[in-house]
Amino acid sequence: MENLRDVFMNELIEYAAKEKRIVVLDPDVGEATRTWNFGERYPDRFYEFGIAEQNTFGVASGLASTGCIVFASTFAVFASLRAAEMVRTSICYPRRNVKVIGGYAGISNGKDGATHQSLEDVAIMRSFAGMVVLVPSDPVTARKLVAAVCDYVGPVYIRMEYEALPAVHPESLKFEIGKGYLVLKGKDVTIASYGTALHRTLAAAKTLKAEGIEAEVLDFPTLKPFDKDLLLKSIAKTKALVTIEDHNLIGGLKSIVGECLLDAGVGAKYRGLGIADIYTESGKTEELRSLYGIDAAAVVEAARELVRGN
């Protein structure tokens, strides 16, 4: 069990030993995001801005224009809302080589309630032209994506949910931007997710198997560009699809998948699980997921209804 933020930052610290162009920016959340650890190792490549997200991302653009690979890290809600104009106009428009890290994404910050739970960030970030959107689902993807984003020249949004989780993918995984992964083969229903929701899909698949329903589980650590081929290949076999995400139902995976199906002219029985048109509240993360219907039990119920028609 490893927390994704620790895995990611530890890998970035190690990678920065050979990639001297990496710099890290922090608007006074370095303890939570672990960027302070980077600053302790590389004090001459770490910049603290205080509670000033807009300034942070403006400076990130400027540093990137000098040849730096800039990682600017804050809470996802602040990156996608408070600093949205700077991300769009100062980073995406000129295609600066800035990696925006949005921490405490989804409701992984359950204790702080609606103001700090980021449920709109995927919708916002994927709407910006040229922005790549990545979401690690386990320690392996959190570690592997560091090299991938450093090699990629251009703006990237990394959605980071702060949870301690076991590895799902093998260490031999070849992480590629734009690629989804088949985690579990099945023939009756496709379950697609991203981020920490992968672990709930696997738990649901185990329950469904005991009932005689074979679920095919797909993980999409890249939401933009999206691996349409993997999705369509699976749906062609199962003819049924459930998506689950810690995000609003508008603009996230449900919307992405709907766009893919419409563009391809493909019909399928489909249920999208996410946060409805409401603001959430404070509470323990798993209790909130149960309350809002984005836990493993909700996946089981949705898949069961699609396959059995009841």
QUIBELLIN-V752630 format. One record per helix or strand of 3 or more residues. SS is the DSSP state (hx for helix, st for strand). FROM is the first residue (numbers start at 1). TO is the last residue. If there is no record, write none. Layout:
# QUIBELLIN-V752630
ss=SS from=FROM to=TO
ss=SS from=FROM to=TO
This chain:
# QUIBELLIN-V752630
ss=hx from=4 to=15
ss=st from=22 to=26
ss=hx from=30 to=33
ss=hx from=35 to=41
ss=hx from=43 to=45
ss=st from=46 to=48
ss=hx from=53 to=64
ss=st from=69 to=75
ss=hx from=76 to=82
ss=hx from=84 to=92
ss=st from=98 to=103
ss=hx from=110 to=112
ss=hx from=121 to=126
ss=st from=132 to=135
ss=hx from=139 to=151
ss=st from=156 to=159
ss=st from=181 to=184
ss=st from=189 to=193
ss=hx from=197 to=210
ss=st from=215 to=219
ss=st from=222 to=224
ss=hx from=228 to=238
ss=st from=240 to=248
ss=hx from=253 to=264
ss=st from=269 to=275
ss=hx from=285 to=291
ss=hx from=296 to=308
